[in-house]
Amino acid sequence: MADELFKALADPTRRKILDELTERPGQSLFEICSRLSMRHHLGISRQAVSQHLAVLEAAGLVESRREGRYKFHDLNTAPLKRIAERWIRPDESESTP
């Protein structure tokens, strides 16, 4: 699971998608594409965004739900917390070098 998570986070477009879902949860593919185009000046196709979302879903960072003919996407931060807990000890979280 960690390999998929790091692969998903390695791409700047996927990180922008996560930023958009952080700011506004429950977006459809159309909304995500629009926000990427307008806010980040990314001219990528809906198919490319859909493929990025599939990678994020495989890593557990995005969850989707269907309502009628629409599919909505939400950020899931649980995998990030597990990775952080893997290397950060509770007694070290407040200390700085």
C-alpha positions in Angstrom: 0.0 0.0 0.0 2.8 2.4 0.8 4.2 2.0 -2.8 0.9 3.0 -4.3 0.6 5.9 -2.0 4.0 7.3 -2.8 3.4 6.7 -6.5 0.1 8.6 -6.3 1.7 11.6 -4.5 4.7 11.7 -6.8 2.7 13.4 -9.6 2.1 17.2 -9.3 -1.3 17.0 -11.1 -2.5 14.4 -8.6 -1.4 16.6 -5.8 -3.4 19.5 -7.3 -6.4 17.2 -7.5 -6.0 16.4 -3.8 -5.6 20.1 -3.0 -8.9 20.8 -4.8 -10.7 18.0 -2.9 -9.3 19.3 0.4 -10.8 22.7 -0.4 -14.1 21.4 -1.7 -15.1 17.8 -1.0 -17.6 15.9 -3.1 -16.7 17.0 -6.6 -17.7 15.4 -9.8 -15.2 14.7 -12.6 -16.5 17.8 -14.5 -16.0 20.0 -11.4 -12.5 18.8 -10.8 -11.6 19.3 -14.5 -13.0 22.8 -14.4 -11.1 23.8 -11.2 -7.8 22.4 -12.6 -8.3 24.4 -15.8 -9.4 27.7 -14.2 -7.3 27.7 -11.0 -4.2 25.9 -12.1 -4.3 26.5 -15.9 -4.0 22.8 -16.7 -5.4 21.9 -20.0 -5.7 18.2 -19.6 -8.5 16.0 -20.8 -11.3 14.5 -18.7 -9.9 11.1 -19.5 -6.5 12.1 -18.1 -8.1 13.4 -14.9 -10.1 10.2 -14.7 -6.9 8.2 -14.9 -5.3 10.3 -12.2 -8.4 9.8 -10.0 -8.1 6.0 -10.5 -4.5 6.1 -9.3 -5.5 8.1 -6.2 -8.4 5.7 -5.5 -6.1 2.7 -5.8 -3.8 4.3 -3.2 -6.8 4.9 -0.9 -6.5 8.7 -1.1 -9.7 9.3 -2.9 -13.1 7.7 -2.3 -15.9 7.9 -4.8 -19.6 7.5 -4.5 -22.4 7.3 -7.2 -25.5 9.3 -7.0 -27.7 8.6 -10.0 -25.5 9.1 -13.1 -23.0 11.2 -11.3 -19.9 10.1 -9.4 -18.5 12.3 -6.6 -15.0 12.2 -5.2 -13.8 12.9 -1.7 -10.4 13.0 0.0 -9.4 10.2 2.4 -6.5 11.2 4.6 -6.3 7.9 6.5 -3.4 6.5 4.4 -1.4 9.7 5.0 -1.9 9.3 8.7 -0.7 5.7 8.6 2.4 6.7 6.8 3.2 9.5 9.2 2.6 7.3 12.2 5.0 4.7 10.7 8.0 7.0 11.1 7.1 9.6 13.7 7.2 8.6 17.3 4.8 10.4 19.7 7.6 11.6 22.0 9.4 13.1 19.0 6.5 15.0 17.4 7.1 18.1 19.4 10.9 18.2 19.5 12.8 20.0 16.8 16.5 19.4 16.0 
